Amino acid sequence: MSKMIDFQTDPARYRHWRVEHDGPIANLYMDVDEDGGIFEGYKLKLNSYDLGVDIELADIVQRMRFEHPEVKVVVMRSGKERVFCAGANIRMLGGAEHGHKVNFCKFTNETRNGYEAAEEESGQKYICAIRGACAGGGYELALACNHIMLTDDSTSSVALPEVPLLAVLPGTGGLTRVTDKRRVRRDLADVFSSTEEGVRGKRARDWGLVDEVIPNSKFDTAVEERAREFAARSTKPDVEAGIKLTPLERSFDVSGVHYSLVDVAIDRAGRTATITLSGPAGEAPATMEEVVAQGAGFYLLRLARELDDAILHLRFNEPEIGIVTFCSQGDPAQVMAHEALLLSNDTHWLAREILAYWKRLLKRVDVTSRSLVGRVEHGSCFAGVLAELLFAADRSYMMEGEFEGDNRPPATVTLSAGNFGRYPMGNGLTRLETRFLGAPEKVEAARARIGEPLEAEDADAAGLVTFILDDIDWEDELRIFYEERASFSPDAMTGMEANLRFAGPETMETRIFGRLTAWQNWIFNRPNATGPKGALQRYGTGQRGEFDMRRV
Amino acid sequence: MSKMIDFQTDPARYRHWRVEHDGPIANLYMDVDEDGGIFEGYKLKLNSYDLGVDIELADIVQRMRFEHPEVKVVVMRSGKERVFCAGANIRMLGGAEHGHKVNFCKFTNETRNGYEAAEEESGQKYICAIRGACAGGGYELALACNHIMLTDDSTSSVALPEVPLLAVLPGTGGLTRVTDKRRVRRDLADVFSSTEEGVRGKRARDWGLVDEVIPNSKFDTAVEERAREFAARSTKPDVEAGIKLTPLERSFDVSGVHYSLVDVAIDRAGRTATITLSGPAGEAPATMEEVVAQGAGFYLLRLARELDDAILHLRFNEPEIGIVTFCSQGDPAQVMAHEALLLSNDTHWLAREILAYWKRLLKRVDVTSRSLVGRVEHGSCFAGVLAELLFAADRSYMMEGEFEGDNRPPATVTLSAGNFGRYPMGNGLTRLETRFLGAPEKVEAARARIGEPLEAEDADAAGLVTFILDDIDWEDELRIFYEERASFSPDAMTGMEANLRFAGPETMETRIFGRLTAWQNWIFNRPNATGPKGALQRYGTGQRGEFDMRRV
């Protein structure tokens, strides 16, 4: 195993970013420490980034929601002279294994999506103020902002030079956001994406690549004015103070990772991990004031943060674990009560934030390239938001009837109102709507059962689980399934799951994770990019890539 | 160069299929000649197919529309005992180069889409009558039919064994049609697609994999009944006789391919091909009766068939040609007149068929992995349906003003009503709607110019072309563009174009060519499938694939 990657950080440890708060406006400066790469062997020159830089950014975006709900506008700027951001570090990409490249792009995509989610879910708007060169992943950061301002001078430009320079794609949403978000005409997008030096000034605005182009002398004033204007027009409710996202309780050992509410048990021989979620220890708070007082200790927030960290840990640090199983143990009624408190107070900022976090977290589960299994055992608490994990899973197994020597309460699945709209997938549908695509009557039938703890036969009849098995079959069937699944080609699993999970409509988000990512992954495997003579590998050597010119 | 692949065939030459006509019902028998492989080195056992089998099938589907408009229902059957179709031939796939695999899948996908288009566009419905094993690409053929009937016996099953058996995907629409067309629940789709032996009988119907399961003894009667019933219920107008799709006039030489109306000039050093379309030689016929009398000689049908063949030829036989340029020469008013005749007679079966063929042909252009350039020169006839080629292109160049020594009529682009709905892309939008995504007012402004031959400035102002260039800049700008484009990595071009061309909504069709195909192409490049120890390569050796178990 290479160095373990840790997704936990906090402002005191940031090396690459700083945030200056000014009431409803936060100024976010990208100022990458050249020597602060997460791996050895490259320098993060020209505000280029690697995973470590992005882990800090993801932390900032998350804390902005929970710790700084007073912020209505975030202005993203460069802390360097003459350069905004040169994008992902090419030496790092050139040296990284295929799997790391793919995981890196997925995580950075999730963080970019987080910019857009901040405005959509909480009215926290990101502005990008570009002075200096803004290229590749740098422009993809800008594209994720909802307003782009560009200085009009000879060194300031936006560019997607990946194709001409590196023989790869702008794979962090770049191509998709250019056509689908910025609505740049496709032929102009073609010209832009094949022009190494990018586009400056008025042409950048005329083509729709930026929203405003401003003379250098007036730029700072204009950015500040625009930020104040957006803040004044914001419909985000005023909130005086946030809550603190305190460090997670967690420990790693040979058996896995252990959090306060989440346990990850790793079976290396079987190439599986079992994530067991604990139900709440006690009653739900009576009011949101109590939730605020509990802060990061509140059950559903603590659980989300721990599960989020566990998923990222498995993605990056446990590549040989092909199957992830979700289990739970606890009182489903208590899970329902905790979620109900949030659902019935969804005008309260913190209730909204916690629910929106679960939405983002469940989307992260959806795009996790491991076979996901739901296992509904006796004593489990798959209720409401936790039941979403069963619908995110590729398949699920549920215990039916009594099991010898097992005195736990019978396995149940309980739906809540939350399952019918609070946690939509990237395709814009709920997981139940996706599950019952083209059969809305089944969604309605499920809705009629909200609040009922459904035992195996009922859950099966409602189509909520894949297989129900009794004491006689349970162990054998699961053993055979796990053995067989673990023997399949991991690539075929990744491709199959990426196709089966997202039936129905596509959105910009699913297009980024589907079409764009899949093509990028293909290119990352092609000698023209990553072979010894490929453009990505040769970057910086002064030699251009040598290509096999056959079109595929 | 390997053996040239020819896409022209006719019933007298079929080796793998036979069609029995019975009035409004056609029985299509798949009866693959084991020894009739298009390449050496494999036998087409168990009704497995290769490109040669599919070229015949595509020919059948096309002739069914033009030569047999009386057919309302096509029943697809196997001509073999005990096996329906074993799918694409694995030995052929194992031995094929990456580029051939990808092109093969694209062509077979287009043919499968042609089944669905036949019902949607002309009310010609495909039924699949399955007796015997129907696996992989065999079941994907069934999925493309709009009604699937399965014999209920011990040897008849449907299966997608690609993932467990070959470590690749069911990439000819399989995964997408299972979830999006058949609406199979995603967890059941997961079980089905990872079960080598497939699903039989009642379970196949309960899961939605087939529409009917019928005891063997009653199967033939039931199929015949169903065919008659669908034919009787069909709203397809009665047509007595079709027209003959006579052989194309064409010749190949070192300079390219020469048809009666289409000329393909190949510049190998520059890695470009220029396709020049000729305008009509004379006036448009006055009536559809005259068009019927002209048959395959009618300008717009002849042009479509020649262009279709040229595109397929370039795809398969000219892999190093990275750029395809569309030019035209002729009278735009005559092109408009020919199209207008069809548009104003669109209740006439042949007018509908020719327009629908252009729709399919233009979609084929859209998914052609070459940089597509429109070049609007003086004397050209990019009007109506031909103007669609400019909107299908990745970019276009147009001559502005007088060019020294050039006495041809000035370059123009002319829009027709056809550009506003007759030839939608796979994403369901017109090319103009896709071009002006999110700016419907620009589509409306363009509509207001229907019928006007727009010279360069006007075409540019309307956003219909990318660059307009005068005599001074034309040659240099184009030379620089072609040289630069030809120097880029072909893989990066393929990925970029596949993303930029399809802005906006996605449909089952774009999902197949986007998400599914891109993942399949990635897998085709992975050692777990196609390396020396990969499952695809080892198939038939008795050894299973050996996998690198790291998940990506």
Interface residues (C-beta under 8 A of the other chain):
Chain A: H98 G99 V102 N103 E162 V163 P164 L166 A167 V168 L169 L175 T176 V178 T179 D180 R183 R185 R186 D187 L188 A189 D190 V191 S193 S194 R271 P319 E320 I321 G322 S369 R370 A393 D394 R395 S396 T434 R435 F436 L437 G438 A439 G463 T466 E484 R485 F488 S489 P490 D491 A492 M493 T494 G495 M496 E497 A498 N499 L500 R501 F502 A503 G504 P505 E506 T510 R511 G514 R515 L516 A518 W519 Q520 N521 W522 I523 N525 R526 N528 A529 A535 G545 F547 D548 M549 R550 R551 V552
Chain B: H98 G99 V102 N103 E162 V163 P164 L166 A167 V168 L169 L175 T176 V178 T179 D180 R183 R185 R186 D187 L188 A189 D190 V191 S193 S194 R271 P319 E320 I321 G322 S369 R370 A393 D394 R395 S396 T434 R435 F436 L437 G438 A439 G463 T466 E484 R485 F488 S489 P490 D491 A492 M493 T494 G495 M496 E497 A498 N499 L500 R501 F502 A503 G504 P505 E506 T510 R511 G514 R515 L516 A518 W519 Q520 N521 W522 I523 N525 R526 N528 A529 A535 G545 F547 D548 M549 R550 R551 V552
